[in-house]
Amino acid sequence: MRILILIYALWTHAAFADTNAINKILNRAELSKENYSLYIKNISKQNVVFSYNEQKAFNPASVMKLVTTYAGLQLLGPQFQWKTEVLYKGAIKNKHLYGNLVIKAYGDPTLTYADLSEIIEKVQQQGILHIHGNIIFDESFFGKLEDQDAIDDKKYRAYNVNPKSFIVNENTVNFKFSIINEKIKIQTFPEIKTLKVINHLKLTDQGCNDWKDSLGYEIETKLNVTEIKFSGRFDKACESKNIDLSVMGTDRLPQALFEKLWKLHGGSVEGEFKNTYQHITDTLKIYEHQSRPLSLVVRDVNKYSQNLIARNLLLTILAENNGNPITENEAGRFIKESLMKGKVNLDSLEMDNGAGLSRNAKVNSENLGFLLEKAYTDTYMPEFIASLPNIGIDGTLKSRGKKLSVAKHAYLKTGSIQNVSAIAGYIFDKNNDVKVFVFIANDPKANESSKIQDELIEWTYLN
């Protein structure tokens, strides 16, 4: 009996010491105690290592992408591919189409300028070069979506682009800034004749920190020409930088790119470019493009926190399951119901955006821990874990934790918007145990907590 009492005393002392060590780390964060949550569970030994506010729902920011990508793998499958169909209505004779060419979009958020060029080349090889009719973009798959306001005051930044059935280049143009002969040069890719760049940038010698915030730009569209005026400063130390901006409307950019490429490949169009949200019937298919499989696309979502892909993925899950109406709120409800039927407890989940780009999104750390634990035992576990940033190695964690013992041993998704910071995923500890780790802070000092997060992750790896 004395031996049992001694063992129990030693165990409780060790547990208290461990908890005390974590609390010391948390106290250094200067976060209000009601404003953060932490959940650590050893799923190899099935014991909760530490939990605090684990049942209180918080905004997880981009950590919400864990829910979206897990749901995508479960409900669509890792082999799922988005398709984009090219259809026609009319008669083809000697490379002339007497009728309309229809681009039927199914929500592919990964479609690039190069993909569009390949699609056009294949269609023309099939025998359509000159179109005596209109080019119509059929976006009935999602229907007309209501745009969400930008999460911040940077509505033209790529991360704020709203979802849509037909998107090319994530609806962005790349602007490259370089210094040639003491002058700032701005190049665009792709080049678009209806986009005019005016350069009022000043060359400075003050350092390249926060260079994006030093850029000012005003955008105005007149008579189908978009004009972007750059102001502010660009520093010599920056040498060469790139930024993606959504400066043209979500209808106008695909139309401009399609027209450019169609003519570049030797074609002509007599009619107009139009968008419709009504399904077009009585058409014949001439070509179908398919995206990379979802097993690869989820890596873009989680490793590099691609918002538009996550948001289109959320809507695709609902649309592929015959959901109606197609809205982000409805898709969030559908995912919650579907995953809970699969015995993933997400009772705290409030989801109105697949990317977590929302002030209304909520979930508690215990629920996220349940999802991570369930994902680890699922068939698609390899695809899911491979999609997460490896600390100190790649993705959003490439430059983080390089000097820590946990480097290379943790796969974690980060999330951050103003006053919100979160990180969650798997830690493969030094004892070869697997632990799920979830930390969420909603606090005025949340965005200053990354060092504390790293300390907690390191502790979890070592203990």
Secondary structure as UniProt FT lines:
FT   HELIX           2..27
FT   TURN            28..30
FT   HELIX           33..35
FT   STRAND          36..42
FT   TURN            43..46
FT   STRAND          47..52
FT   TURN            54..55
FT   STRAND          57..58
FT   HELIX           61..64
FT   HELIX           65..75
FT   TURN            78..79
FT   STRAND          83..93
FT   TURN            94..95
FT   STRAND          96..105
FT   TURN            109..110
FT   HELIX           113..125
FT   TURN            126..127
FT   STRAND          130..131
FT   STRAND          135..138
FT   TURN            140..142
FT   TURN            155..156
FT   HELIX           158..160
FT   HELIX           169..171
FT   STRAND          173..180
FT   TURN            181..182
FT   STRAND          183..189
FT   TURN            193..194
FT   STRAND          195..199
FT   STRAND          202..204
FT   TURN            209..211
FT   HELIX           212..214
FT   STRAND          215..222
FT   TURN            223..224
FT   STRAND          225..235
FT   HELIX           236..238
FT   STRAND          240..245
FT   TURN            250..251
FT   HELIX           252..264
FT   TURN            265..266
FT   STRAND          268..269
FT   STRAND          273..276
FT   STRAND          284..290
FT   HELIX           294..303
FT   HELIX           307..320
FT   TURN            321..322
FT   HELIX           328..341
FT   TURN            342..343
FT   TURN            347..348
FT   TURN            354..355
FT   STRAND          362..364
FT   HELIX           365..377
FT   TURN            379..380
FT   HELIX           381..386
FT   TURN            391..393
FT   HELIX           395..397
FT   TURN            398..399
FT   TURN            402..403
FT   TURN            405..408
FT   STRAND          410..417
FT   TURN            418..419
FT   STRAND          420..428
FT   TURN            430..431
FT   STRAND          434..442
FT   TURN            444..445
FT   HELIX           446..448
FT   HELIX           450..462
//
